[in-house]
Protein backbone atom coordinates (compact mmCIF):
# COMPACT_ATOMS: atom_id res chain seq x y z
CA UNK A 1 0.00 0.00 0.00
CA UNK A 2 1.11 3.57 -0.71
CA UNK A 3 0.15 5.05 2.67
CA UNK A 4 -2.88 6.27 4.59
CA UNK A 5 -5.01 9.33 3.76
CA UNK A 6 -7.30 10.85 6.40
CA UNK A 7 -10.79 11.74 5.11
CA UNK A 8 -12.74 14.03 7.44
CA UNK A 9 -16.50 14.21 6.86
CA UNK A 10 -19.18 16.19 8.71
CA UNK A 11 -22.29 14.06 9.07
CA UNK A 12 -23.04 10.56 10.34
CA UNK A 13 -23.95 9.18 6.91
CA UNK A 14 -21.51 11.24 4.82
CA UNK A 15 -18.93 9.37 2.77
CA UNK A 16 -15.80 10.44 0.84
CA UNK A 17 -17.53 9.31 -2.36
CA UNK A 18 -15.43 9.23 -5.49
CA UNK A 19 -12.37 10.74 -3.76
CA UNK A 20 -12.19 7.79 -1.38
CA UNK A 21 -12.79 5.35 -4.20
CA UNK A 22 -10.07 6.84 -6.39
CA UNK A 23 -7.54 6.93 -3.55
CA UNK A 24 -8.14 3.23 -2.88
CA UNK A 25 -7.82 2.51 -6.61
CA UNK A 26 -4.42 4.24 -6.49
CA UNK A 27 -3.33 1.96 -3.64
CA UNK A 28 -3.86 4.24 -0.64
CA UNK A 29 -5.59 3.24 2.58
CA UNK A 30 -8.47 5.57 3.51
CA UNK A 31 -9.07 6.55 7.14
CA UNK A 32 -12.51 8.16 7.54
CA UNK A 33 -12.88 10.41 10.58
CA UNK A 34 -16.07 12.04 11.91
CA UNK A 35 -14.80 14.68 14.29
CA UNK A 36 -18.39 15.94 14.56
CA UNK A 37 -19.21 12.64 16.33
CA UNK A 38 -16.11 12.59 18.54
CA UNK A 39 -13.48 10.94 16.35
CA UNK A 40 -9.99 12.31 16.99
CA UNK A 41 -8.12 14.21 14.32
CA UNK A 42 -4.94 12.56 12.98
CA UNK A 43 -1.64 13.14 14.71
CA UNK A 44 1.25 14.63 12.75
CA UNK A 45 3.41 11.59 13.36
CA UNK A 46 4.02 10.37 9.82
CA UNK A 47 1.22 7.79 9.84
CA UNK A 48 -0.77 9.71 7.22
CA UNK A 49 0.51 10.89 3.85
CA UNK A 50 -2.36 13.31 3.19
CA UNK A 51 -5.71 14.57 4.48
CA UNK A 52 -8.97 15.81 3.00
CA UNK A 53 -11.62 17.84 4.81
CA UNK A 54 -14.97 17.65 3.01
CA UNK A 55 -18.09 19.83 2.95
CA UNK A 56 -21.13 19.93 5.18
CA UNK A 57 -24.44 21.70 5.78
CA UNK A 58 -22.89 24.11 8.28
CA UNK A 59 -20.83 27.16 7.32
CA UNK A 60 -17.36 28.10 8.40
CA UNK A 61 -18.57 30.69 10.95
CA UNK A 62 -20.92 28.34 12.87
CA UNK A 63 -18.40 27.56 15.62
CA UNK A 64 -20.83 28.11 18.50
CA UNK A 65 -23.32 25.60 17.11
CA UNK A 66 -20.63 23.25 15.80
CA UNK A 67 -17.59 23.53 18.09
CA UNK A 68 -15.74 20.80 16.19
CA UNK A 69 -15.10 23.46 13.52
CA UNK A 70 -12.64 25.14 15.92
CA UNK A 71 -10.81 21.84 16.37
CA UNK A 72 -10.57 21.29 12.63
CA UNK A 73 -9.33 24.84 11.98
CA UNK A 74 -6.58 24.47 14.59
CA UNK A 75 -5.71 21.12 13.04
CA UNK A 76 -5.47 22.70 9.56
CA UNK A 77 -2.95 25.19 10.93
CA UNK A 78 -0.94 22.24 12.24
CA UNK A 79 -1.17 20.47 8.88
CA UNK A 80 0.21 23.54 7.13
CA UNK A 81 3.07 23.76 9.61
CA UNK A 82 3.88 20.06 9.28
CA UNK A 83 3.78 20.10 5.47
CA UNK A 84 1.15 17.34 5.32
CA UNK A 85 -0.57 17.40 1.89
CA UNK A 86 -4.00 18.92 2.56
CA UNK A 87 -7.10 19.25 0.40
CA UNK A 88 -10.15 21.25 1.46
CA UNK A 89 -13.39 20.55 -0.44
CA UNK A 90 -16.12 23.23 -0.26
CA UNK A 91 -16.46 23.79 3.52
CA UNK A 92 -12.97 22.31 3.95
CA UNK A 93 -11.60 24.82 1.44
CA UNK A 94 -13.45 27.64 3.17
CA UNK A 95 -11.88 26.59 6.48
CA UNK A 96 -8.43 26.68 4.90
CA UNK A 97 -9.14 30.20 3.62
CA UNK A 98 -10.42 31.26 7.04
CA UNK A 99 -7.35 29.86 8.81
CA UNK A 100 -5.19 31.86 6.39
CA UNK A 101 -7.07 35.08 7.11
CA UNK A 102 -9.19 35.34 3.95
CA UNK A 103 -12.92 36.19 4.10
CA UNK A 104 -15.62 33.59 3.61
CA UNK A 105 -18.81 35.37 2.60
CA UNK A 106 -22.16 35.09 0.87
CA UNK A 107 -22.27 36.24 -2.74
CA UNK A 108 -23.00 40.01 -2.70
CA UNK A 109 -25.65 39.55 -5.39
CA UNK A 110 -27.41 36.71 -3.61
CA UNK A 111 -26.23 34.05 -6.05
CA UNK A 112 -25.73 30.40 -5.23
CA UNK A 113 -24.06 27.62 -7.18
CA UNK A 114 -26.09 24.42 -6.92
CA UNK A 115 -25.76 21.89 -9.71
CA UNK A 116 -23.29 21.81 -12.59
CA UNK A 117 -21.54 25.13 -13.17
CA UNK A 118 -18.49 25.83 -15.37
CA UNK A 119 -15.11 26.86 -14.01
CA UNK A 120 -11.98 27.79 -15.93
CA UNK A 121 -8.33 27.74 -15.03
CA UNK A 122 -6.25 30.84 -14.46
CA UNK A 123 -2.86 31.17 -16.12
CA UNK A 124 -1.28 29.67 -12.99
CA UNK A 125 -3.85 26.89 -12.91
CA UNK A 126 -3.58 25.75 -16.53
CA UNK A 127 -1.62 22.57 -15.67
CA UNK A 128 -4.64 21.41 -13.64
CA UNK A 129 -7.50 23.18 -15.44
CA UNK A 130 -6.48 23.23 -19.10
CA UNK A 131 -10.01 23.89 -20.39
CA UNK A 132 -13.41 24.91 -19.09
CA UNK A 133 -14.86 22.22 -16.84
CA UNK A 134 -18.45 21.88 -15.60
CA UNK A 135 -18.15 20.77 -11.97
CA UNK A 136 -20.72 19.88 -9.33
CA UNK A 137 -21.37 22.69 -6.87
CA UNK A 138 -23.48 23.12 -3.77
CA UNK A 139 -22.66 26.33 -1.94
CA UNK A 140 -23.81 29.83 -1.07
CA UNK A 141 -20.62 31.07 0.60
CA UNK A 142 -17.39 31.63 -1.29
CA UNK A 143 -13.82 32.01 -0.07
CA UNK A 144 -11.46 34.90 -0.68
CA UNK A 145 -7.91 34.41 -1.85
CA UNK A 146 -5.49 34.28 1.12
CA UNK A 147 -2.32 36.35 1.06
CA UNK A 148 0.42 34.28 -0.55
CA UNK A 149 -2.00 31.85 -2.19
CA UNK A 150 -2.23 31.22 -5.93
CA UNK A 151 -5.64 31.30 -7.61
CA UNK A 152 -6.01 28.24 -9.86
CA UNK A 153 -9.60 28.40 -11.10
CA UNK A 154 -12.47 30.86 -11.26
CA UNK A 155 -16.11 31.08 -12.36
CA UNK A 156 -18.48 33.81 -13.46
CA UNK A 157 -20.30 33.95 -10.12
CA UNK A 158 -17.46 33.18 -7.67
CA UNK A 159 -14.00 34.51 -8.46
CA UNK A 160 -12.19 31.88 -6.41
CA UNK A 161 -12.93 28.26 -7.25
CA UNK A 162 -9.54 26.77 -6.40
CA UNK A 163 -6.28 27.94 -4.87
CA UNK A 164 -2.96 26.52 -3.75
CA UNK A 165 -1.14 27.68 -0.64
CA UNK A 166 2.50 26.72 -0.44
CA UNK A 167 3.39 23.47 -2.16
CA UNK A 168 0.96 20.98 -0.63
CA UNK A 169 -2.28 22.72 0.48
CA UNK A 170 -5.22 23.07 -1.93
CA UNK A 171 -8.75 24.43 -1.60
CA UNK A 172 -11.52 23.74 -4.10
CA UNK A 173 -15.05 25.13 -3.94
CA UNK A 174 -16.63 22.31 -5.95
CA UNK A 175 -17.38 18.64 -5.24
CA UNK A 176 -15.47 16.10 -7.35
CA UNK A 177 -16.36 13.40 -4.81
CA UNK A 178 -20.02 13.51 -5.87
CA UNK A 179 -21.46 10.62 -7.89
CA UNK A 180 -24.83 10.16 -9.60
CA UNK A 181 -26.18 8.57 -6.39
CA UNK A 182 -24.98 11.57 -4.39
CA UNK A 183 -26.75 13.98 -6.76
CA UNK A 184 -29.99 12.04 -6.33
CA UNK A 185 -29.65 12.05 -2.55
CA UNK A 186 -28.62 15.70 -2.17
CA UNK A 187 -31.38 16.99 -4.45
CA UNK A 188 -33.95 15.09 -2.37
CA UNK A 189 -32.55 16.21 0.99
CA UNK A 190 -31.96 19.79 -0.18
CA UNK A 191 -35.08 20.16 -2.31
CA UNK A 192 -36.02 23.44 -0.59
CA UNK A 193 -32.80 25.03 -1.88
CA UNK A 194 -33.41 24.19 -5.52
CA UNK A 195 -35.52 27.32 -5.96
CA UNK A 196 -32.65 29.59 -4.95
CA UNK A 197 -31.08 31.92 -7.49
CA UNK A 198 -28.37 29.98 -9.29
CA UNK A 199 -29.69 26.52 -8.39
CA UNK A 200 -30.64 23.95 -11.00
CA UNK A 201 -33.70 21.76 -10.62
CA UNK A 202 -33.34 18.11 -9.71
CA UNK A 203 -34.41 17.14 -13.21
CA UNK A 204 -31.75 19.36 -14.77
CA UNK A 205 -29.04 18.02 -12.49
CA UNK A 206 -29.97 14.42 -13.28
CA UNK A 207 -30.00 15.25 -16.99
CA UNK A 208 -26.53 16.81 -16.84
CA UNK A 209 -24.95 14.12 -14.64
CA UNK A 210 -24.06 11.59 -17.38
CA UNK A 211 -22.75 14.41 -19.58
CA UNK A 212 -20.36 15.93 -17.03
CA UNK A 213 -19.42 13.18 -14.58
CA UNK A 214 -16.91 11.41 -16.89
CA UNK A 215 -14.84 14.60 -17.27
CA UNK A 216 -15.01 15.29 -13.53
CA UNK A 217 -13.76 11.76 -12.83
CA UNK A 218 -10.95 12.24 -15.35
CA UNK A 219 -9.99 15.55 -13.75
CA UNK A 220 -9.89 13.95 -10.29
CA UNK A 221 -7.73 11.10 -11.55
CA UNK A 222 -5.23 13.66 -12.78
CA UNK A 223 -5.39 15.87 -9.72
CA UNK A 224 -4.99 13.33 -6.91
CA UNK A 225 -1.55 12.00 -7.92
CA UNK A 226 -0.43 15.57 -8.60
CA UNK A 227 -1.51 16.61 -5.11
CA UNK A 228 0.00 13.65 -3.30
CA UNK A 229 3.09 12.96 -5.43
CA UNK A 230 4.25 16.26 -6.92
CA UNK A 231 5.37 19.11 -4.65
CA UNK A 232 4.67 22.00 -7.01
CA UNK A 233 2.95 22.93 -10.25
Beta strands, then each sheet from edge to edge (+ up, - down):
strand 1: 4-8
strand 2: 29-33
strand 3: 48-53
strand 4: 86-89
strand 5: 104-106
strand 6: 113-121
strand 7: 133-139
strand 8: 141-143
strand 9: 150-154
strand 10: 162-165
strand 11: 169-172
sheet 1: 2+ 1+ 3+ 4+ 11+ 10- 9+ 6- 7+
sheet 2: 5+ 8-
end
